[in-house]
Amino acid sequence: MEDKLIQLSRSMFSKYGIKSISMDEISREAGISKKTLYHHFVSKEELIDKLITQVISEHLSLLEECNNSSENAIDMIWKRVKGPFQLLTEFSPTFYYDLRKYFPQSWKKVTNHFTQDIQRAIKLNLIRGVEEGLYRNDLDIDFTAHLRFHQLSFSILPVEVSELPQLKPENIEELTLHFLYSITSLKGRELLDNSISQEEYKEQILF
C-alpha cells in the first residue's frame, strides 16, 4: 500500500507541484481515509522524503545500467540522456521549486545526489573516454566535469541566480552534442558522426 501511495503522489506532484496538492486530495484520489494515509506517512514531509529517496535510487540504477550496457563512453552519454536524464525531467519545474522552498531536508538529498553521485558519474565517463581514445587526452577532467554538471543541473533544477536563464530539458540533446564535439578526439568525432548519421536514418524510417 505504501508504495502505491508514493506512486500516486508522485504522479500528482510531478504534474502540479507539491504545494498545491494536499494530503486530503491524495487520500481522496487513493480512495482511502486521511487517517489511513497518515498511518503510512506521519506527515507530508515524510511522504516527500520517501518519494525523493525512491527517485534517487531509481536514477542510480539507471546510471549503473548505462555503465554496464554501453559500448563506449560516447554511447554511455547518449544512453544517459535517453534514460536517467528523462527520469529527472518527469517532474515539472514547479515540483523542484516547491521542494527547494518548503522541503529543505528532501531538497538537500537532491542536491547531494547531483553534486556527489552525478558529478562522479560524469568524471567516470570522461576518464573512460580518454582511456578509449575517444576523448582528447589533454582534457582537464575536473573542469570538463564541472561544465557538464552545470549543463545537466541547469536543465532540470531551478536556477539559483535570477539573472541566469533557465534551460529547458528539451535542450539537453543539443547541449550534449556541443559538449561531445568539444571533448572528442579525431577517433571519437568520427564515431560520433557515424552515430548521428545512424540516428537520423532511423528517424527518417520511423517518421
ABEGO torsion letter per residue (X at the ends): XAAAAAAAAAAAAAAAEAAABBAAAAAAAAGBBAAAAAAABABAAAAAAAAAAAAAAAAAAAAAAAAAABABAAAAAAAAAABAAAAAAABBAAAAAAAAAABAAAAAAAAAAAAAAAAAAAAAAAAAAAAAGABBAABBAAAAAAAAAAAAAAAABBBABAABBBBBAAAAAAAAAAAAAAABBAAAAAAAAAAAAAAAAAAAAAX
